[in-house]
Amino acid sequence: METFLIVAVITIVLFLFMKGVFSFKNATQLTLRPFNEWMVLAKGTNKKEREVMSHTVLLETGSLLEKTNIMSQREFREIFSGSRIYASDVIILTLITTHIQDHFSESSDFPLDESKQARIYFYNCFCRLYFEGFYSESSIYKGKDALMAMARYATDKEQQPW
């Protein structure tokens, strides 16, 4: 009887672990899709899957920011990690902010082309926020401070629907 319980527990743990690995792998593959397709897929998923997709695109964006020497992936991850911030809310806030900036900015350094890979699109969004700034609490923040202000704004909020 004990052996059966041990085998059952190990099987369940292994199943959950493999499910998590495949979910992350799938979410990583999705960041290679065009942004507009990624958004359609994200809107069609449940909250948990959307959170995995959003978290993965943030990790991929952090990697690109590090490759271009803007900030280390560790710094980027520390800003947006934590149990008090939903990755999907960071994504929504990023999209809204850069959409507003797009109307007032003449910058073409980081074009927002929806046919580009999702990770490239979000890289350009975060570069815009980093270099052009984030407006919050009657102040404009630039650089790492802009991303930190955005994270503060998204902290302790109820997860927003898409």
MOVEN-V802678 format. One line per field, one symbol per residue. ss: DSSP state (H for helix, E for strand, L for the rest). psi: psi as a letter, one per 40 degrees, with the letter a starting at -180 (. if undefined). burial: 1 if it has 9 or more other ideal C-beta (glycine too) atoms within 8 Angstrom, else 0. A space follows every 50 residues. Layout:
BEGIN
ss = ???
psi = ???
burial = ???
END
This chain:
BEGIN
ss = LHHHHHHHHHHHHHHHHHHHHHHHHHHHHHLLLEHHHHHHHHHLLLHHHH HHHHHHHHHHHHHHHHHLLLLLHHHHHHHHLLLLLLHHHHHHHHHHHHHH HHHHLLLLLLLLLLLLEHHHHHHHHHHHHHHHLEEELLEEELLHHHHHHH HHHHLLLLLLLL
psi = ddddddddddddddddddddddddddddddeeiidddddddddeiidddd dddddddddddddddddefdiidddddddeiieehhdddddddddddddd dddeiehedgigheeiidddddddddddddddihhiffihiiaddddddd dddeifiihii.
burial = 00000000000000000000001100110110111011101100000011 11111111111111110000001011101100001111111111101100 10000000010100011111111111111111110100001101011111 100110001100
END
